[in-house]
Amino acid sequence: MKQLVRVGTIYIPVGNVQKATEWYQEILNGEVNYQDEDKAILNLANMSIFLVGSSEGESSNFQDRFNKKRFSLTFEVDGLGELEELREDLLMKGVQAGEIEDRGHRGRNFIFPDRDGNLFDVWSELSPQYKKAYNL
C-alpha cells in the first residue's frame, strides 16, 4: 500500500487576505508566491501556506473535549535557544506569544496567534526525519 509522504499545504482562514499576507510577511518572514483578492500562497517553514479569505469568526482552532481552545499546527525550531529567540522576536513585533511550556515530553513549546486569532504552536525540537533529510 502506498503511504502519504508529507504535508504539502496548510490552509488558514483569514478575514482580509491583503492584511493577513502583510502580517505573515512582516512577522513570520513568509514569501509570497501568488496572491489575489481571495487567497495568498506563501512559502513558510518549508511548506505552502494558503491564506484563504473566510467569513468573520472562522479560524483553524478547535475546542478539545475539556473545552480548551487548541491549535492545529506546530512549527519546529532547532533548540531551546532558537525557541526563546523566536518568542522574544514575536513579542517585540507586538505578537501575544505565550509562555514557554514544559508539556512533559522532550523539548519546550509556546503558542502564538496570527492577526486573525489562528493559534500556532512552536516546538523546540526538529523532527529526526527533517534533521536526516537536511543533514542537520
DSSP file (Angstrom, degrees, kcal/mol; ACC not computed):
  #  RESIDUE AA STRUCTURE BP1 BP2  ACC     N-H-->O    O-->H-N    N-H-->O    O-->H-N    TCO  KAPPA ALPHA  PHI   PSI    X-CA   Y-CA   Z-CA
    1    1 A M              0   0    0      0, 0.0     2,-0.1     0, 0.0     0, 0.0   0.000 360.0 360.0 360.0 134.2    0.0    0.0    0.0
    2    2 A K        -     0   0    0      1,-0.0     2,-0.3     0, 0.0     0, 0.0  -0.404 360.0-146.4 -68.4 148.0    1.3    3.5   -0.9
    3    3 A Q        -     0   0    0     -2,-0.1     2,-0.1     1,-0.0    -1,-0.0  -0.860  21.0-100.3-118.3 153.9    1.8    5.8    2.0
    4    4 A L        -     0   0    0     -2,-0.3     3,-0.1     1,-0.1    -1,-0.0  -0.482  31.8-163.0 -65.4 140.6    1.5    9.6    2.4
    5    5 A V        -     0   0    0      1,-0.3     2,-0.3    -2,-0.1    -1,-0.1   0.866  54.8 -28.5 -98.4 -44.9    4.9   11.2    2.2
    6    6 A R        -     0   0    0      0, 0.0     2,-0.6     0, 0.0    -1,-0.3  -0.981  61.2 -92.7-163.3 167.1    4.5   14.7    3.6
    7    7 A V        +     0   0    0     -2,-0.3     3,-0.1     1,-0.2    -3,-0.0  -0.832  38.3 178.3 -88.4 124.9    2.1   17.5    4.2
    8    8 A G        +     0   0    0     -2,-0.6    40,-1.9     1,-0.3     2,-0.4   0.788  58.8  23.2 -98.6 -32.6    2.4   19.9    1.3
    9    9 A T  E     -a   48   0A   0     38,-0.2     2,-0.4    40,-0.0    -1,-0.3  -0.998  53.3-162.5-143.0 139.8   -0.1   22.7    2.0
   10   10 A I  E     -a   49   0A   0     38,-2.2    40,-3.1    -2,-0.4     2,-0.5  -0.980  15.9-147.4-117.8 134.1   -1.9   24.1    5.0
   11   11 A Y  E     -a   50   0A   0     -2,-0.4    40,-0.2    38,-0.2    38,-0.0  -0.899  14.8-172.0-103.9 128.1   -5.0   26.3    4.5
   12   12 A I  E     -a   51   0A   0     38,-3.3    40,-2.6    -2,-0.5     2,-0.2  -0.978  19.7-131.6-123.8 123.3   -5.5   29.1    7.0
   13   13 A P  E     +a   52   0A   0      0, 0.0     2,-0.3     0, 0.0    47,-0.2  -0.542  30.6 177.9 -74.5 136.0   -8.8   31.1    7.1
   14   14 A V  E     -a   53   0A   0     38,-2.6    40,-2.8    -2,-0.2     3,-0.2  -0.973  32.8-139.5-137.2 151.8   -8.3   34.9    7.3
   15   15 A G  S    S+     0   0    0     -2,-0.3     2,-0.4     1,-0.3    -1,-0.1   0.869  96.7  23.4 -77.1 -38.4  -10.6   37.9    7.3
   16   16 A N     >  -     0   0    0      1,-0.1     4,-2.7    37,-0.1    -1,-0.3  -0.946  66.4-160.4-134.5 109.8   -8.6   40.1    5.0
   17   17 A V  H  > S+     0   0    0     -2,-0.4     4,-2.7    20,-0.4     5,-0.2   0.898  91.4  49.9 -59.7 -44.6   -6.2   38.4    2.6
   18   18 A Q  H  > S+     0   0    0      2,-0.2     4,-2.2     1,-0.2    -1,-0.2   0.948 115.1  42.0 -61.5 -50.2   -4.1   41.6    1.9
   19   19 A K  H  > S+     0   0    0      1,-0.2     4,-2.1     2,-0.2    -2,-0.2   0.894 115.6  50.0 -65.6 -39.9   -3.6   42.4    5.6
   20   20 A A  H  X S+     0   0    0     -4,-2.7     4,-2.7     2,-0.2     5,-0.2   0.912 109.3  51.9 -64.4 -42.0   -3.0   38.8    6.6
   21   21 A T  H  X S+     0   0    0     -4,-2.7     4,-2.0    -5,-0.3    -2,-0.2   0.920 109.6  49.2 -60.5 -44.4   -0.4   38.4    3.8
   22   22 A E  H  X S+     0   0    0     -4,-2.2     4,-2.9     2,-0.2     5,-0.3   0.904 111.1  50.7 -60.9 -41.3    1.4   41.5    5.0
   23   23 A W  H  X>S+     0   0    0     -4,-2.1     4,-3.2     1,-0.2     5,-0.7   0.941 110.4  48.0 -62.4 -48.2    1.3   40.2    8.6
   24   24 A Y  H  X5S+     0   0    0     -4,-2.7     6,-2.6     1,-0.2     4,-0.8   0.837 115.4  46.3 -64.6 -32.4    2.8   36.8    7.6
   25   25 A Q  H  X5S+     0   0    0     -4,-2.0     4,-1.0     4,-0.3    -2,-0.2   0.954 120.1  37.1 -70.8 -51.3    5.5   38.5    5.6
   26   26 A E  H  <5S+     0   0    0     -4,-2.9    -2,-0.2    -5,-0.2    -3,-0.2   0.893 128.3  31.2 -70.9 -41.8    6.4   41.1    8.3
   27   27 A I  H  <5S+     0   0    0     -4,-3.2    -3,-0.2    -5,-0.3    -1,-0.1   0.878 134.7  22.3 -88.9 -41.2    6.1   38.9   11.3
   28   28 A L  H  <<S-     0   0    0     -4,-0.8    -3,-0.2    -5,-0.7    -2,-0.2   0.351  97.7-119.3-112.5   4.9    7.0   35.4   10.1
   29   29 A N     <  +     0   0    0     -4,-1.0    -4,-0.3    -6,-0.2    -3,-0.1   0.818  47.5 175.7  60.4  33.1    9.1   36.2    7.0
   30   30 A G        -     0   0    0     -6,-2.6     2,-0.6    -9,-0.1    14,-0.2  -0.417  24.9-136.3 -67.4 145.8    6.7   34.4    4.7
   31   31 A E  E     -B   43   0A   0     12,-2.4    12,-3.0    -2,-0.1     2,-0.3  -0.927  15.9-132.0-109.4 119.9    7.5   34.6    1.0
   32   32 A V  E     +B   42   0A   0     -2,-0.6    10,-0.3    10,-0.2     3,-0.1  -0.547  29.5 170.7 -77.0 127.7    4.5   35.3   -1.3
   33   33 A N  E    S-     0   0A   0      8,-3.6     2,-0.3     1,-0.4     9,-0.2   0.709  71.8  -2.0 -99.9 -32.2    4.2   33.1   -4.4
   34   34 A Y  E     +B   41   0A   0      7,-1.4     7,-3.0     2,-0.0    -1,-0.4  -0.982  62.8 179.0-158.8 146.7    0.8   34.1   -5.5
   35   35 A Q  E     +B   40   0A   0     -2,-0.3     2,-0.2     5,-0.2     5,-0.2  -0.953   9.3 156.1-155.2 136.9   -1.9   36.5   -4.3
   36   36 A D        -     0   0    0      3,-2.8     3,-0.2    -2,-0.3    -2,-0.0  -0.755  61.7 -80.9-137.7-169.1   -5.3   37.6   -5.4
   37   37 A E  S    S+     0   0    0     -2,-0.2   -20,-0.4     1,-0.2   -19,-0.2   0.688 126.8  42.7 -73.8 -14.9   -8.3   39.1   -3.5
   38   38 A D  S    S+     0   0    0      1,-0.2    15,-2.8   -21,-0.1     2,-0.3   0.665 122.6   2.3-102.3 -20.7   -9.5   35.6   -2.3
   39   39 A K  E     - C   0  52A   0     13,-0.2    -3,-2.8    -3,-0.2     2,-0.3  -0.992  49.7-151.0-161.3 160.4   -6.2   33.9   -1.4
   40   40 A A  E     -BC  35  51A   0     11,-1.8    11,-2.8    -2,-0.3     2,-0.5  -0.994  12.2-149.2-136.8 143.1   -2.5   34.1   -1.0
   41   41 A I  E     -BC  34  50A   0     -7,-3.0    -8,-3.6    -2,-0.3    -7,-1.4  -0.962  22.9-179.2-114.5 121.4    0.1   31.4   -1.3
   42   42 A L  E     -BC  32  49A   0      7,-2.8     7,-3.0    -2,-0.5     2,-0.6  -0.905  29.7-131.1-120.9 146.8    3.2   31.7    0.8
   43   43 A N  E     +BC  31  48A   0    -12,-3.0   -12,-2.4    -2,-0.4     2,-0.3  -0.875  43.8 156.7 -87.4 124.4    6.4   29.7    1.4
   44   44 A L  E >   - C   0  47A   0      3,-2.2     3,-0.8    -2,-0.6   -14,-0.1  -0.933  62.4  -7.8-153.7 125.7    6.8   29.4    5.1
   45   45 A A  T 3  S-     0   0    0     -2,-0.3     3,-0.1     1,-0.2    31,-0.1   0.887 126.7 -56.5  55.8  43.4    8.7   26.8    7.1
   46   46 A N  T 3  S+     0   0    0      1,-0.2     2,-0.3     0, 0.0    -1,-0.2   0.799 120.7  94.7  59.9  32.0    9.3   24.7    4.0
   47   47 A M  E <  S- C   0  44A   0     -3,-0.8    -3,-2.2   -37,-0.0     2,-0.6  -0.924  79.7-108.0-140.3 165.8    5.6   24.4    3.3
   48   48 A S  E     -aC   9  43A   0    -40,-1.9   -38,-2.2    -2,-0.3     2,-0.5  -0.897  32.3-164.3 -94.3 125.5    3.0   26.1    1.2
   49   49 A I  E     -aC  10  42A   0     -7,-3.0    -7,-2.8    -2,-0.6     2,-0.6  -0.958   3.3-157.2-110.9 120.8    0.6   28.1    3.4
   50   50 A F  E     -aC  11  41A   0    -40,-3.1   -38,-3.3    -2,-0.5     2,-0.7  -0.885   1.5-158.2 -98.2 118.5   -2.7   29.2    1.7
   51   51 A L  E     -aC  12  40A   0    -11,-2.8   -11,-1.8    -2,-0.6     2,-0.5  -0.884  18.1-165.2 -92.7 115.9   -4.3   32.2    3.4
   52   52 A V  E     -aC  13  39A   0    -40,-2.6   -38,-2.6    -2,-0.7   -13,-0.2  -0.907  23.0-118.9-113.5 123.9   -7.9   31.9    2.3
   53   53 A G  E     +a   14   0A   0    -15,-2.8     2,-0.3    -2,-0.5   -38,-0.2  -0.404  47.8 175.4 -58.4 125.5  -10.4   34.8    2.7
   54   54 A S        -     0   0    0    -40,-2.8     3,-0.1    -2,-0.2   -37,-0.0  -0.793  33.6 -79.4-132.9 169.9  -13.1   33.5    5.0
   55   55 A S    >   -     0   0    0     -2,-0.3     3,-1.8     1,-0.1    -1,-0.1  -0.301  64.3 -80.6 -66.6 154.0  -16.2   34.5    6.8
   56   56 A E  T 3  S+     0   0    0      1,-0.2    -1,-0.1   -41,-0.1     3,-0.1  -0.292 116.4  23.1 -56.8 136.4  -15.9   36.5   10.0
   57   57 A G  T 3  S+     0   0    0      1,-0.3    -1,-0.2    -3,-0.1     2,-0.1   0.318  87.6 132.5  89.6  -8.2  -15.2   34.4   13.0
   58   58 A E    <   +     0   0    0     -3,-1.8    -1,-0.3     2,-0.0     2,-0.3  -0.491  25.6 157.7 -73.8 146.2  -13.6   31.5   11.1
   59   59 A S        -     0   0    0      2,-0.2   -45,-0.1    -2,-0.1    59,-0.1  -0.969  52.8-115.3-156.8 170.3  -10.3   30.1   12.4
   60   60 A S  S    S+     0   0    0     -2,-0.3    58,-0.1   -47,-0.2    -2,-0.0   0.415  83.0 106.5 -87.9   0.5   -8.2   26.9   12.3
   61   61 A N        -     0   0    0     10,-0.1     2,-0.3    11,-0.1    10,-0.2  -0.285  49.0-169.3 -76.5 163.3   -8.7   26.5   16.0
   62   62 A F  E     -D   70   0B   0      8,-1.5     8,-3.4     6,-0.1     2,-0.5  -0.977  23.3-113.9-148.0 161.7  -10.8   23.9   17.7
   63   63 A Q  E     -D   69   0B   0     -2,-0.3     6,-0.2     6,-0.2     2,-0.1  -0.828  28.2-143.5 -96.3 131.6  -12.2   23.1   21.2
   64   64 A D    >   -     0   0    0      4,-2.4     3,-2.2    -2,-0.5    -1,-0.0  -0.284  39.2 -88.4 -82.8-179.8  -11.0   19.9   22.8
   65   65 A R  T 3  S+     0   0    0      1,-0.3    -1,-0.1     2,-0.1    -2,-0.0   0.633 129.7  57.0 -68.0 -11.7  -13.2   17.7   25.0
   66   66 A F  T 3  S-     0   0    0      2,-0.1    -1,-0.3     0, 0.0     3,-0.1   0.239 120.2-109.6 -98.8  11.4  -12.3   19.8   28.0
   67   67 A N  S <  S+     0   0    0     -3,-2.2     2,-0.4     1,-0.3    -2,-0.1   0.733  71.4 143.8  68.2  25.9  -13.4   23.0   26.2
   68   68 A K        -     0   0    0      1,-0.0    -4,-2.4    -4,-0.0     2,-0.3  -0.825  55.0-117.7 -96.3 133.6   -9.9   24.3   25.8
   69   69 A K  E     -D   63   0B   0     -2,-0.4     2,-0.3    -6,-0.2    -6,-0.2  -0.529  39.3-166.3 -70.4 131.5   -9.1   26.2   22.6
   70   70 A R  E     -D   62   0B   0     -8,-3.4    -8,-1.5    -2,-0.3    49,-0.2  -0.836  17.6-126.4-122.6 156.3   -6.4   24.3   20.6
   71   71 A F        -     0   0    0     -2,-0.3    49,-0.2   -10,-0.2   -10,-0.1  -0.530   6.7-152.1 -90.0 162.4   -4.1   25.0   17.7
   72   72 A S  S    S+     0   0    0     47,-0.7     2,-0.4    -2,-0.2    48,-0.1   0.335  74.4  55.0-117.2   5.3   -3.9   22.7   14.6
   73   73 A L        -     0   0    0     46,-0.4    48,-2.5   -63,-0.0     2,-0.5  -0.992  56.7-164.7-145.5 131.8   -0.3   23.4   13.6
   74   74 A T  E     -e  121   0C   0     -2,-0.4    48,-0.2    46,-0.2     2,-0.2  -0.973   9.8-157.4-116.8 124.4    3.0   23.1   15.3
   75   75 A F  E     -e  122   0C   0     46,-3.2    48,-2.6    -2,-0.5     2,-0.4  -0.614  14.2-139.4 -88.0 157.5    6.1   24.8   13.8
   76   76 A E  E     -e  123   0C   0     -2,-0.2     2,-0.3    46,-0.2    48,-0.2  -0.934  16.7-174.9-120.4 145.1    9.6   23.5   14.8
   77   77 A V        -     0   0    0     46,-2.3     2,-1.3    -2,-0.4     6,-0.1  -0.851  38.0-101.4-126.4 168.2   12.8   25.3   15.6
   78   78 A D  S    S-     0   0    0     -2,-0.3     4,-0.3    47,-0.2    47,-0.2  -0.624  82.2 -27.7 -98.0  79.0   16.3   23.9   16.3
   79   79 A G  S  > S-     0   0    0     45,-2.0     4,-1.9    -2,-1.3     5,-0.1  -0.144  76.0 -74.1 107.8 162.9   16.7   24.0   20.1
   80   80 A L  H  > S+     0   0    0      1,-0.2     4,-2.7     2,-0.2     5,-0.2   0.857 123.8  58.3 -63.3 -38.4   15.6   25.9   23.1
   81   81 A G  H  > S+     0   0    0      1,-0.2     4,-2.3     2,-0.2    -1,-0.2   0.917 108.6  45.2 -59.2 -44.2   17.8   28.9   22.3
   82   82 A E  H  > S+     0   0    0     -4,-0.3     4,-2.6     2,-0.2    -1,-0.2   0.863 111.1  53.9 -68.1 -35.6   16.0   29.4   19.0
   83   83 A L  H  X S+     0   0    0     -4,-1.9     4,-2.4     2,-0.2    -2,-0.2   0.944 111.1  45.5 -61.4 -47.5   12.6   28.9   20.6
   84   84 A E  H  X S+     0   0    0     -4,-2.7     4,-2.3     1,-0.2    -2,-0.2   0.902 113.7  49.3 -63.1 -42.2   13.4   31.6   23.2
   85   85 A E  H  X S+     0   0    0     -4,-2.3     4,-2.5    -5,-0.2    -1,-0.2   0.913 111.0  49.4 -64.3 -43.0   14.8   34.0   20.5
   86   86 A L  H  X S+     0   0    0     -4,-2.6     4,-2.7     2,-0.2     5,-0.2   0.928 110.9  50.0 -62.5 -44.9   11.7   33.5   18.3
   87   87 A R  H  X S+     0   0    0     -4,-2.4     4,-2.5     1,-0.2    10,-0.2   0.928 111.7  47.9 -60.0 -45.5    9.4   34.2   21.2
   88   88 A E  H  X S+     0   0    0     -4,-2.3     4,-2.4     1,-0.2    -1,-0.2   0.899 111.4  51.0 -62.1 -40.9   11.3   37.4   22.1
   89   89 A D  H  X S+     0   0    0     -4,-2.5     4,-1.4     2,-0.2    -2,-0.2   0.921 110.6  48.3 -62.7 -44.6   11.2   38.5   18.4
   90   90 A L  H  <>S+     0   0    0     -4,-2.7     5,-2.7     1,-0.2     3,-0.3   0.922 111.1  50.4 -62.2 -43.9    7.4   37.9   18.2
   91   91 A L  H ><5S+     0   0    0     -4,-2.5     3,-1.6     1,-0.2    -1,-0.2   0.905 108.1  52.7 -60.6 -41.3    6.9   39.8   21.4
   92   92 A M  H 3<5S+     0   0    0     -4,-2.4    -1,-0.2     1,-0.3    -2,-0.2   0.792 107.0  53.6 -65.1 -27.1    9.0   42.7   20.1
   93   93 A K  T 3<5S-     0   0    0     -4,-1.4    -1,-0.3    -3,-0.3    -2,-0.2   0.356 125.8-102.7 -88.2   5.2    6.8   42.7   17.0
   94   94 A G  T < 5S+     0   0    0     -3,-1.6     2,-0.3     1,-0.3    -3,-0.2   0.586  73.2 143.7  88.2  10.7    3.6   43.0   19.2
   95   95 A V      < -     0   0    0     -5,-2.7     2,-2.1    -6,-0.2    -1,-0.3  -0.673  56.3-124.5 -85.0 138.2    2.5   39.4   18.9
   96   96 A Q        -     0   0    0     -2,-0.3     2,-0.2    17,-0.2    -5,-0.1  -0.466  39.1-178.7 -81.3  68.1    0.9   37.9   22.1
   97   97 A A        -     0   0    0     -2,-2.1    15,-0.2   -10,-0.2     3,-0.1  -0.524  21.0-128.3 -72.2 132.9    3.3   34.9   22.3
   98   98 A G        -     0   0    0     13,-3.5    -1,-0.1    -2,-0.2     3,-0.1  -0.100  33.8 -76.5 -73.5 175.5    2.5   32.7   25.3
   99   99 A E        -     0   0    0      1,-0.1     2,-0.4    11,-0.1    12,-0.3  -0.345  52.5 -98.0 -69.3 152.7    4.9   31.5   28.0
  100  100 A I        -     0   0    0     10,-0.1     2,-0.3    -3,-0.1    10,-0.2  -0.619  50.2-155.4 -73.2 129.8    7.4   28.7   27.2
  101  101 A E  B     -F  109   0C   0      8,-3.7     8,-1.8    -2,-0.4     2,-0.6  -0.808  23.5-144.7-115.3 148.3    5.9   25.5   28.5
  102  102 A D        -     0   0    0     -2,-0.3     6,-0.1     6,-0.2     4,-0.1  -0.958  19.9-179.2-103.5 110.2    7.1   22.1   29.7
  103  103 A R        -     0   0    0     -2,-0.6     3,-0.1     4,-0.4    -1,-0.1   0.226  54.8 -96.7 -98.8  13.6    4.4   19.7   28.5
  104  104 A G  S    S+     0   0    0      1,-0.3     2,-0.3     3,-0.2     4,-0.1   0.546  97.0  87.6  86.7   6.7    6.1   16.6   29.9
  105  105 A H  S    S-     0   0    0      2,-0.3    -1,-0.3     1,-0.1    -2,-0.2  -0.763  92.8 -61.0-125.5 176.3    7.8   15.5   26.7
  106  106 A R  S    S+     0   0    0     -2,-0.3    19,-0.1    -3,-0.1    -1,-0.1  -0.271 101.8   9.4 -56.9 139.9   11.1   16.3   25.1
  107  107 A G  S    S-     0   0    0     17,-0.1    -4,-0.4    16,-0.1     2,-0.3  -0.140  82.7 -90.1  84.7 180.0   11.6   20.0   24.3
  108  108 A R        -     0   0    0     -6,-0.1    16,-2.3    -5,-0.1     2,-0.3  -0.879  33.3-161.6-131.0 161.6    9.6   23.1   25.1
  109  109 A N  E     -FG 101 123C   0     -8,-1.8    -8,-3.7    -2,-0.3     2,-0.3  -0.928   9.6-171.9-139.4 159.7    6.7   24.9   23.4
  110  110 A F  E     - G   0 122C   0     12,-1.5    12,-2.3    -2,-0.3     2,-0.4  -0.968  17.8-135.3-146.6 162.4    4.9   28.1   23.2
  111  111 A I  E     + G   0 121C   0    -12,-0.3   -13,-3.5    -2,-0.3    10,-0.2  -0.902  21.1 175.2-117.7 143.3    1.7   29.3   21.4
  112  112 A F  E     - G   0 120C   0      8,-2.6     8,-2.8    -2,-0.4     2,-0.3  -0.987  20.0-133.9-142.4 153.5    1.1   32.5   19.5
  113  113 A P  E     - G   0 119C   0      0, 0.0     6,-0.2     0, 0.0   -17,-0.2  -0.722  13.6-132.3-101.6 155.4   -1.9   33.8   17.4
  114  114 A D    >   -     0   0    0      4,-1.9     3,-1.6    -2,-0.3   -18,-0.1  -0.306  48.0 -83.6 -86.5-173.9   -1.8   35.4   14.0
  115  115 A R  T 3  S+     0   0    0      1,-0.3   -95,-0.0     2,-0.1  -101,-0.0   0.680 131.5  51.5 -68.3 -16.7   -3.8   38.7   13.4
  116  116 A D  T 3  S-     0   0    0      2,-0.1    -1,-0.3  -103,-0.1     3,-0.1   0.351 121.5-103.3-100.1   4.1   -7.0   36.6   12.8
  117  117 A G    <   +     0   0    0     -3,-1.6     2,-0.4     1,-0.3    -2,-0.1   0.514  68.3 150.2  87.8   4.3   -6.7   34.6   16.0
  118  118 A N        -     0   0    0   -105,-0.1    -4,-1.9   -58,-0.1     2,-0.3  -0.590  42.0-135.4 -67.9 127.2   -5.5   31.4   14.4
  119  119 A L  E     - G   0 113C   0     -2,-0.4   -47,-0.7   -49,-0.2   -46,-0.4  -0.660  22.7-172.9 -90.1 141.7   -3.3   29.7   17.1
  120  120 A F  E     - G   0 112C   0     -8,-2.8    -8,-2.6    -2,-0.3     2,-0.3  -0.978  12.0-145.7-130.9 146.2    0.1   28.2   16.3
  121  121 A D  E     -eG  74 111C   0    -48,-2.5   -46,-3.2    -2,-0.4     2,-0.4  -0.795   6.9-156.3-105.3 150.3    2.4   26.1   18.4
  122  122 A V  E     -eG  75 110C   0    -12,-2.3   -12,-1.5    -2,-0.3     2,-0.4  -0.999   7.6-162.8-128.8 131.4    6.2   26.2   18.3
  123  123 A W  E     -eG  76 109C   0    -48,-2.6   -46,-2.3    -2,-0.4   -14,-0.2  -0.892  20.3-138.0-115.6 142.6    8.3   23.3   19.5
  124  124 A S  S    S+     0   0    0    -16,-2.3   -45,-2.0    -2,-0.4     2,-0.5   0.345  79.9  81.2 -82.1   7.2   12.0   23.4   20.3
  125  125 A E        -     0   0    0    -17,-0.2     2,-0.3   -47,-0.2   -47,-0.2  -0.953  67.7-144.4-122.1 123.9   12.8   20.1   18.6
  126  126 A L        -     0   0    0     -2,-0.5    -2,-0.0   -50,-0.1   -48,-0.0  -0.636  37.6-104.1 -76.9 141.4   13.3   19.4   14.9
  127  127 A S     >  -     0   0    0     -2,-0.3     4,-2.3     1,-0.1     3,-0.3  -0.343  23.3-122.0 -65.0 146.2   12.0   16.1   13.9
  128  128 A P  H  > S+     0   0    0      0, 0.0     4,-2.4     0, 0.0     5,-0.2   0.861 112.4  55.0 -56.6 -37.5   14.6   13.3   13.3
  129  129 A Q  H  > S+     0   0    0      2,-0.2     4,-2.5     1,-0.2     5,-0.2   0.892 108.5  48.0 -64.4 -39.4   13.4   12.9    9.7
  130  130 A Y  H  > S+     0   0    0     -3,-0.3     4,-2.0     2,-0.2    -1,-0.2   0.931 111.5  49.5 -66.6 -45.5   13.9   16.6    8.9
  131  131 A K  H  <>S+     0   0    0     -4,-2.3     5,-2.7     1,-0.2     4,-0.2   0.916 113.9  46.6 -58.7 -43.6   17.4   16.6   10.5
  132  132 A K  H ><5S+     0   0    0     -4,-2.4     3,-1.1     3,-0.2    -2,-0.2   0.928 111.4  50.5 -65.2 -45.6   18.3   13.5    8.5
  133  133 A A  H 3<5S+     0   0    0     -4,-2.5    -1,-0.2     1,-0.3    -2,-0.2   0.838 120.7  34.9 -62.9 -33.6   16.9   14.9    5.2
  134  134 A Y  T 3<5S-     0   0    0     -4,-2.0    -1,-0.3    -5,-0.2    -2,-0.2   0.184 108.7-118.5-108.7  15.5   18.8   18.2    5.6
  135  135 A N  T < 5       0   0    0     -3,-1.1    -3,-0.2    -4,-0.2    -4,-0.1   0.883 360.0 360.0  49.8  48.4   22.0   16.8    7.3
  136  136 A L      <       0   0    0     -5,-2.7    -4,-0.2    -6,-0.2    -1,-0.1   0.394 360.0 360.0 -98.9 360.0   21.5   18.8   10.5
